[in-house]
Amino acid sequence: MSCKLKEALDDLWGGIIRNFEFDLYKSTIKMDIVTIEKAIKNEYLLLFKNVTALYFSNPLLKNALKIKNVIDDEKEEEGFYLELTSISFENNELEMNLKVDNNWFRQYKSQLNFVIEVGDSALLIEADQIVINGHVF
C-alpha cells in the first residue's frame, strides 16, 4: 500500500490547487488539484479523512502581505495560483508538541503524517485516511 500511495502522491507534484476546503464538523480536508503532464490535463480530488491536526506555516507571509493587495485585484492577469510543490506521507510520523508554560496546552500533541509543500509554505496534516480520486489509502 505504501508504494502505491507514494506513486499516487508523486503524480500530484507541481499541480495547481484549484480549491481547498477544511470542514471542521466532518474532520475532512478536500483539495482539487490539476496537473499537466505531456500536454495532458489530469484532475485529482484529494480527501483527507478523520483529520485530527492541521498546521500551516508560511515563513514568508510578512513579505507576501506587502504584495497581497497588488495581487488580489489582478490574480488572473498576474498568473497567481497555488502550486502543490510536493506532497509526502511520513510513515514514521512527525511528532509535534506545543512548548508553552500553560499546562492546558500540553494535551494537544499531534502525530503529523502528511507533509504538503505549497510554494514556500508548509501544510502538515494528521489524518487516518487519504482518498485520491476514489482510491482509499
Residue pairs with C-beta under 8 A, 6 or more apart in sequence:
1 137
2 89
2 91
4 137
5 89
5 130
5 137
6 88
6 89
8 132
8 135
8 137
9 87
9 88
9 89
9 132
11 35
11 37
11 42
11 44
12 33
12 35
12 44
12 46
12 84
12 87
12 132
13 35
13 84
13 85
13 86
13 87
14 35
14 83
14 84
14 85
15 33
15 34
15 35
15 44
15 83
15 84
16 33
16 34
16 35
16 81
16 82
16 83
16 84
17 31
17 32
17 33
17 81
17 82
17 83
17 84
17 118
18 32
18 33
18 34
19 30
19 31
19 32
20 29
20 30
20 31
20 82
21 28
21 29
21 30
21 31
22 28
22 29
22 51
22 54
23 29
23 30
27 49
27 50
27 51
27 52
28 47
28 48
28 49
28 51
29 46
29 47
29 48
29 51
29 54
29 125
29 127
30 45
30 46
30 47
30 48
31 45
31 46
31 84
32 43
32 44
32 45
32 46
33 43
33 44
33 45
33 46
33 84
34 41
34 42
34 43
34 44
35 41
35 42
35 44
36 42
44 132
44 133
45 131
45 132
45 133
45 134
46 130
46 131
46 132
47 130
47 131
47 132
48 114
48 125
48 127
48 129
48 130
49 127
49 128
49 129
49 130
49 131
50 127
50 128
50 129
51 125
51 126
51 127
52 110
52 126
52 127
52 128
53 96
53 110
53 111
53 112
53 124
53 125
53 126
54 123
54 124
54 125
54 126
55 96
55 110
55 112
55 122
55 123
55 124
55 125
56 121
56 122
56 123
56 124
57 121
57 122
57 124
58 64
58 120
58 121
58 122
59 120
59 121
60 120
60 121
70 78
71 78
71 80
74 80
82 118
82 119
83 118
83 119
84 116
84 117
84 118
85 117
85 118
85 119
86 115
86 116
86 117
87 114
87 115
87 116
87 117
88 114
88 115
89 113
89 114
89 130
89 137
90 112
90 113
90 114
90 115
91 113
93 111
93 112
93 113
93 126
94 111
94 112
94 113
94 115
94 124
95 109
95 110
95 111
95 112
96 109
96 110
96 111
96 112
96 124
97 106
97 109
97 110
98 105
98 106
98 108
100 106
110 126
111 126
112 124
112 125
112 126
113 125
113 126
113 127
114 124
114 125
114 126
114 127
114 130
115 122
115 123
115 124
116 122
116 123
116 124
116 125
117 123
129 136
129 137
130 136
130 137
131 137
